[in-house]
Amino acid sequence: GGAGGGGGREGVVPGYGKAILSVRFDPVTEGGFEEEVTVRLGEPLNRDVVMSVRGIGGPVPIHLDGRDVVDFRTVALGCSYRDALVVHNRGSSAAKCVVKVPHELRGFVEVIPDMIFCQAKSSAVFSVKVTPTAETAARCARHINPETGAIEAPMRVLVPGGQTVPADFTLKALLTTSDLTFDPPKLDFGNVFLGEKCVIRLKVTNRSLLMQQYGFVGLPKTVEVKPSPYGEILSNETIELEVSYCPPHVTIADFQLTLKSLLGGRVFSVPCKARGVAPTLQLSANLLTLP
């Protein structure tokens, strides 16, 4: 930005008269500014007159105190995250401030409230909330940084009817899933004799870029998970658990193991089946009395 007179205008200076030139100064950065403006005089003078235009761009009243990025870092689909955007007013009068969410970010980004009044020599706060969904990446495709894969969407704080220069900032977020996968996806304990225990090794993999804490809830009394039904899995880590089943009586069991993750409250189910059978060899008595 700088100074301009409308872009190369022409005019006539009457004899013994004068002409007024209007020079507009629209600074976009703080600090000093200087530029030379040439006025070309035609017949009969045929010469140029060079004038120096100087100005100082002062700080705008509404600003973000140097903050230009609202970075949510890594966010999981289906989860909600919040951050505070503090608006400062160095002016001498209150200002109305508005943050408009671009169309492609709606449903993913919410600003509460959508309008505030920032009092003179004071500050006010917008709450920025993001809730990514499965459609977010496709809708925000043009804002995705190809190098990092993160969404980097330009946003701004507008001052209607007052400050013409908005307070710009960038909203950043890296989307990730909260999926857990299981190998094998189903547990078949087969025939298990009464009084015995069948053990199957279950691998659980965290597909997220975030660590997940988990727990098996509502385990049947006939099932045991070792080393513990509770734990945590790092990003892209696979852990191995031992799931054992011990039938209480002759039965056909068909049940599910329920695992709950604290990342978004996701619930996963692992179908299981087993058959409790009587031993093929039985004794008529468990006490022998010798004569």
C-alpha positions in Angstrom: 0.0 0.0 0.0 1.0 3.6 -0.4 0.0 6.9 -1.9 -1.9 7.4 -5.1 -3.7 10.1 -6.9 -6.1 7.8 -8.8 -3.6 6.5 -11.3 -2.2 9.1 -13.8 -4.7 11.8 -14.1 -4.6 14.7 -16.5 -5.9 18.2 -16.1 -5.5 21.9 -17.0 -4.1 24.7 -14.9 -5.8 27.9 -16.0 -3.8 31.1 -16.5 -3.1 32.9 -13.2 -5.1 30.1 -11.6 -4.4 26.8 -9.7 -5.3 23.2 -9.8 -5.7 20.9 -6.7 -4.3 17.4 -6.8 -5.8 14.9 -4.3 -3.3 12.3 -2.9 -4.6 9.4 -0.9 -2.4 7.5 1.6 -3.5 4.0 2.5 -0.8 2.3 4.6 -1.1 -1.4 5.1 2.0 -1.7 7.4 3.3 0.4 10.3 6.2 2.7 9.8 7.4 5.5 7.5 6.7 5.8 3.8 8.1 8.0 1.1 7.5 8.1 -2.7 8.2 10.5 -5.5 5.3 11.8 -7.6 6.0 13.3 -11.0 3.9 16.1 -12.4 4.5 16.6 -16.1 3.8 20.2 -17.3 3.0 20.6 -21.0 3.2 23.6 -23.3 4.7 26.1 -22.9 6.8 24.9 -19.9 7.5 21.3 -21.1 9.1 20.1 -17.9 8.6 17.7 -15.0 8.0 18.7 -11.4 9.0 16.0 -8.9 7.3 16.1 -5.5 8.1 13.9 -2.5 5.2 12.3 -0.7 5.8 11.2 2.9 3.6 9.5 5.4 3.8 7.4 8.5 1.5 4.4 8.9 0.4 4.1 12.5 -0.9 1.0 14.3 -4.6 0.2 13.7 -6.9 0.3 16.7 -8.2 -3.3 16.5 -5.4 -5.9 16.6 -4.6 -9.4 17.8 -1.4 -8.4 19.7 0.9 -10.0 17.1 -1.0 -13.3 17.0 -1.4 -14.4 13.4 -2.1 -18.2 13.8 -4.8 -20.1 15.8 -3.2 -23.5 15.8 -5.2 -26.5 17.0 -2.4 -28.8 16.1 -3.7 -32.4 15.7 -7.5 -32.9 15.9 -9.4 -36.2 15.8 -12.5 -36.6 13.7 -15.7 -36.4 15.8 -14.0 -34.5 18.6 -14.4 -30.9 19.6 -11.6 -28.5 20.4 -11.7 -24.8 21.6 -9.2 -21.9 21.6 -9.6 -18.3 22.7 -8.9 -15.5 20.2 -8.3 -12.3 22.1 -9.0 -9.0 20.3 -7.4 -5.8 21.6 -8.5 -2.2 21.1 -5.9 0.5 21.4 -8.3 3.2 20.2 -10.2 5.7 22.1 -13.7 4.4 21.3 -15.5 1.1 21.4 -15.4 -1.0 18.2 -17.7 -3.6 16.8 -15.8 -6.8 15.8 -17.0 -9.6 13.6 -15.5 -12.9 12.6 -17.1 -14.4 9.5 -16.5 -18.1 8.9 -15.8 -18.9 5.2 -18.5 -21.1 3.6 -16.2 -24.1 3.2 -15.3 -24.1 6.9 -18.9 -24.0 8.1 -19.8 -27.2 10.1 -16.1 -27.5 11.0 -15.4 -24.1 12.5 -17.7 -22.1 14.9 -16.9 -18.7 16.4 -18.8 -17.8 19.5 -20.1 -15.2 19.6 -20.1 -14.1 16.0 -20.0 -10.4 17.0 -18.5 -8.5 20.0 -18.0 -4.9 21.1 -14.4 -4.3 22.2 -14.3 -1.3 24.6 -11.6 1.4 24.2 -8.2 0.5 25.7 -9.5 -3.0 26.5 -9.8 -6.4 25.0 -12.5 -9.0 24.2 -12.5 -12.7 23.5 -13.9 -14.9 20.7 -14.2 -18.6 21.4 -13.1 -20.6 18.3 -14.4 -24.1 18.2 -13.5 -26.8 15.6 -15.3 -30.1 15.2 -13.9 -32.1 12.3 -16.0 -34.6 10.5 -15.4 -37.1 7.7 -16.4 -34.5 5.1 -14.1 -31.8 6.5 -11.0 -32.7 4.4 -12.9 -32.7 1.1 -14.7 -29.4 1.8 -11.4 -27.7 2.9 -9.3 -29.3 0.2 -8.0 -25.9 -1.2 -6.8 -24.9 2.2 -4.7 -28.0 2.8 -0.9 -27.5 2.9 0.5 -30.2 0.5 3.7 -30.5 2.5 2.2 -30.9 6.0 -1.3 -32.1 5.2 -2.7 -29.6 7.6 -5.6 -27.3 7.0 -4.4 -23.6 6.9 -7.4 -21.4 6.3 -7.1 -17.6 6.2 -9.6 -15.8 8.5 -10.0 -12.2 9.6 -11.6 -10.0 12.3 -13.6 -7.3 10.6 -14.5 -3.9 12.1 -17.7 -2.8 10.3 -18.2 0.9 9.9 -14.8 1.7 11.4 -11.3 0.3 10.7 -10.9 -0.6 7.0 -7.9 -2.9 7.6 -9.0 -6.2 9.1 -7.0 -8.2 11.7 -6.0 -11.3 9.7 -5.1 -14.7 11.2 -4.7 -18.3 10.0 -6.6 -21.2 11.4 -4.5 -24.4 11.4 -5.5 -28.0 12.1 -4.1 -31.4 11.2 -6.9 -34.0 10.9 -6.6 -37.5 12.1 -8.8 -40.5 12.6 -9.6 -42.1 16.0 -9.8 -45.6 14.7 -8.6 -48.7 16.5 -8.3 -52.0 14.5 -8.3 -55.5 15.9 -6.5 -58.6 14.6 -8.2 -61.0 14.5 -11.4 -59.0 14.1 -13.4 -61.9 15.7 -12.5 -64.3 18.4 -13.5 -67.9 18.1 -12.5 -69.9 21.2 -13.9 -73.1 19.8 -14.7 -76.0 22.2 -13.5 -75.4 25.7 -13.7 -78.1 28.3 -15.2 -77.3 31.7 -12.6 -76.3 34.2 -10.1 -75.3 31.5 -9.2 -72.0 29.8 -8.7 -71.0 26.2 -6.4 -68.1 25.4 -6.3 -66.1 22.2 -3.8 -63.3 21.4 -5.5 -60.1 20.3 -3.6 -57.3 18.5 -4.9 -53.8 18.8 -3.6 -51.1 16.5 -4.0 -47.3 17.0 -4.5 -45.7 13.5 -4.6 -42.2 15.0 -1.8 -39.6 15.1 -2.8 -39.1 18.8 -2.3 -41.4 21.8 -5.4 -43.2 22.9 -6.4 -44.4 26.4 -8.8 -47.4 26.4 -10.6 -49.8 28.6 -12.7 -53.0 28.2 -16.0 -52.4 29.8 -18.7 -54.8 30.9 -16.5 -57.9 30.7 -18.3 -61.2 31.3 -17.1 -63.1 34.4 -16.0 -65.9 32.0 -13.6 -63.6 30.2 -10.2 -62.2 31.3 -7.9 -59.7 29.5 -4.2 -59.6 30.3 -2.0 -57.9 31.2 -4.8 -55.4 32.0 -8.2 -54.5 30.5 -7.1 -50.8 30.7 -4.1 -49.1 29.0 -2.9 -46.7 26.4 -1.7 -47.0 22.8 0.7 -44.6 21.2 0.2 -43.2 17.7 0.4 -46.1 15.1 1.4 -48.5 17.9 0.2 -52.1 18.0 -0.2 -53.9 21.4 -0.9 -57.5 22.0 -3.4 -58.7 24.7 -4.3 -62.1 25.9 -8.0 -62.8 26.0 -9.0 -65.9 27.9 -12.4 -67.7 28.2 -13.4 -70.2 30.9 -16.9 -71.8 30.5 -18.9 -72.0 33.7 -21.0 -75.0 32.4 -21.9 -76.7 29.2 -23.1 -73.9 27.0 -22.9 -72.2 23.6 -21.6 -68.6 24.2 -22.1 -65.8 21.7 -21.0 -62.4 23.1 -19.0 -59.2 22.3 -16.1 -57.5 24.0 -16.7 -53.8 24.3 -13.7 -51.5 24.2 -14.1 -47.8 24.9 -11.6 -45.1 23.9 -11.3 -41.8 25.7 -10.5 -40.1 22.4 -13.9 -38.9 21.4 -15.7 -41.6 23.5 -15.4 -44.1 20.6 -16.8 -47.5 21.3 -15.5 -50.6 19.5 -16.9 -54.2 19.6 -15.1 -57.5 19.1 -17.5 -60.4 18.4 -16.7 -63.6 20.3 -18.1 -67.1 20.3 -17.2 -70.3 22.3 -18.7 -73.6 23.3 -18.3 -75.0 26.8 -18.2 -78.8 26.6 -18.0 -81.6 29.1 -14.6 -83.4 29.3 -14.4 -86.6 27.2 -12.9 -88.4 30.2 -14.9 -88.5 33.5 -14.5 -90.4 36.7 -17.4 -91.9 38.5 -16.1 -90.7 41.8 -13.4 -88.3 42.9 -12.7 -90.2 46.1 -11.3 -93.7 46.3 -11.4 -95.7 49.5 -8.9 -98.6 49.6 -9.6 -101.6 51.8 
